[in-house]
Amino acid sequence: MKYLYSVKIVCFCLTLALTSQCLLSSVQAQALEAPPQLDEATRQLLENSLSVNELDQEIKRITDQQHVAQTKYTQLEKSLTQQEKLLSQARHQADSVLVSYYTGERDDFWALFLSTGSLSGMIAFYDYYRMIIDHDQLLLSDYQEQYTQLTQQKNELYATATELGEISSNLSNQRIRVANLQQSIHQSLATSSNPEIARQLMNEMNEYWKNIGLYEVKKYFRAIAISMQQFPDYLKSQPGAIQISGTHYTISIDEQQLNQFLHVQGQLPQSFQFKFAQNQLSIHGKEGNLDLDITGHYEIVNQPQNAIQFYVDKLVFNGLQLPDTTCRMLENEFDLGFYPQQIIAYLKATAVTTEPQLMKIQLELSLN
């Protein structure tokens, strides 16, 4: 009897544990596979947690940049000190040359030259004089070169110092953002009815993003970036896509064309759809456990070359908005723009607009 009672207790505990695990797995599945079903408080908690992890990665990237810039600054300082010593020596030698010309010492050589008395003596003296003049020119050129290098290094040192200041400011701002988000997370956990499950959800979501989500997002960005390299050739093959009026060109792209091109060229799933709106391009795609929304816009840039560049304004992964630093990271890693001069040489984009179902690009011939 006592044995049967113990068995019942063990069975009850196992049932309770399995039920709890199933409940947790169900909630996790909602978080990873069906984020819209999450209540607002849970969604905000997961979003903040994901942002903290992304900002931590950004802080690491900035810290690495800071280290590189600081090393460069230190090396430039040492090089500048050495360059100043070399310049001082070159200046002293150049000054002695200029003084000799100013006081007429070099003119005395001409008098000696004329008094040599023989052609062979004049020739030998002239060769000697040329050696002196060449040496003078070498000293003056060396001084000029050292001065130019010193000026360049001073400018580079100033630019590096400015870069270091910007990096430090950015690092400070990101750390403040992380601290605020962490405080919000702590407050949410403190008021949660089940903080342990909430923490488990946060860990699951961050692991899913780090190991699967980010990889998948980068895969789609990479496919788009590679496809956009072929986009100029695609436009040239589309009748009516490029209209010419004198030296002015207009490219018209409708969203159906863009979708067809990217689905074929980039082999993106049909579930990923690109949509033009007023001054905006949005991308929505869902495949398996991945639900992705990208919102951005096109701009004309001229540095380092003229291009129509795409900027990510908003990135939502499984219903959770990622911080702007993730958008910038993806922009830097993947070039989603395209280049007018790949369509026709000497073409320069001057304006780009988007409206419902249509994007227009204004270009003109430029020989600059």
Salt bridges, closest charged atoms under 4 A:
GLU40 OE2 - ARG43 NH2 2.75
GLU47 OE1 - ARG43 NH1 2.64
GLU58 OE1 - ARG61 NH2 2.80
ASP64 OD2 - LYS60 NZ 3.42
ASP134 OD1 - ARG130 NH2 2.99
ASP136 OD2 - ARG106 NE 2.86
GLU156 OE2 - LYS72 NZ 3.61
GLU196 OE2 - ARG199 NH1 3.31
GLU207 OE2 - LYS210 NZ 3.38
GLU216 OE1 - LYS219 NZ 3.08
ASP233 OD1 - LYS236 NZ 3.54
ASP291 OD1 - HIS284 ND1 3.95
ASP293 OD1 - HIS284 ND1 2.70
GLU299 OE2 - HIS297 NE2 2.79
ASP313 OD2 - HIS297 ND1 2.85
ASP324 OD1 - ARG177 NH2 2.77
GLU331 OE2 - ARG328 NH2 2.78
GLU333 OE1 - LYS218 NZ 3.18
GLU364 OE1 - HIS248 ND1 3.92
